[in-house]
Amino acid sequence: MSLINGLLVLLVCQCAGEAIKAWLELSLPGPVLGMFILFIGLMLYQGIPEAIAKSSRTLIPMLGLMFLPAATGLFFLGSQYSNQWPAIIAAVVIGSLLSLIFNGLLMTFLARKRGSKS
């Protein structure tokens, strides 16, 4: 049951992000706002509830499948974006590198913080 509860929390955060996006007419994606809401909630809770941890561990191996629809859509719209491939490739490469650097720094920071508490 905890897996379903964790998935429900994640889904509610995503729906709240979508609602905020629509209400404020923001250009940010709703799931990104939902992740920010989840982040704030976890900061206030000061930890990760077991239900969310369990559902997250279940979803992480399937993360590649979540990017498949966007990549497929981009592939089939090739004629509309034929002159923009260099910009798309640059955005993907630079975005991936920045994401790797940020995540590496964040993991280092969190590992040091966790080590100092022990």
N, C-alpha and C positions, 0 to 999 in steps of 0.2 A: 504494500500500500504506500510505502514511503516513496517509491519510484513515481507513482502517479501523482502524489502530492508535490514532489519536486518539479515534475513536468508541468503541473498546473501553475506553480509559482512562476516558472519561466514563461509560460504562455500568457499569464496575466501581465507580467512585466512588458512583454512584447506588445500586447494589445493596448496597454496604457501608453506605450511609446507611440503607437499608431494613432491613438486618440489625441494625444498632445500634438502630434504632427499635423493632423487634420484641423484641430481647433485653432492652433497658432499659425497655420499655413507656413510651416517651416520647410526648408529644402533638405533638411536632414532626413535620412531614412528612419522609419518608425522603429525597426529592430535596434538601431544604434541608440535611439533614445531609451528604448526598453532596457538595453544593457546598462545604460547610465543609471536608470532607475534601480535596477538590480544591484549595481555597484553601491549606490547610496544606501540601499536597504541593508546590504551586507556590512557596510561600514557602521551603520547604526546598531546592527545586531552584534557587531564585533566578533564575527566568526562566520563559518559556513555551516548551516544546518545539514544534518545527515541526509535528509531527503533531497536537497539540492545537490549535494556532493554525489549521491548515488545516481541521480538522473543525469548529471553532467558527465560522469564517468561512462554512462551508457551512450551518450550522444557524441562524445569526442571522437571515437573511432569512425563515426559516420560523417565527420565534418566535410570530407571531400565531396560527398554526395550533395551537400547543401549548396555547393558552388556550381554544380553541374548545370542547373537550369539557366543561370545567368550566362555561362560560357556557351551553352547551346544557342541561346537567343542571339548572342553576339555573332556567332558563326553564321547563322542564317540571315543576318542583316548585313552581310559583307558588302553588297553592292552599294548600300547607303554610306558605308564607312570606308570605302576602298581607298580614299586619299588620306584617311586618318589613322592608318595602322601604325606608323611610327610613334604617334602620340599615345595611342593605346598601349603599345608595347612598353614605351618609356614609363607610362603611368603604372603599369603592372610591376615592372622591374623595380622602379624607385619606391613604390608603395610596399612591395615585399621586403626590400632591403631596410626601409625605415621601420617596418613592423618587426623584423627580426632584431634589429638593433634595440628598439624600445623594449621588446619582450625580454631580451637578454639582460638589459640594464635593470628592468623591473624584477626579474628573477634573482639577480645578484643582490639587489637591495633587500628583497623579502627574505632571502636565505640568510643574509647578515643579521637582519632584524630578528628572525626566528632563532638564530644561533646565540644572540645576545640575551634572549629571554631564558634560555636553558641553563 
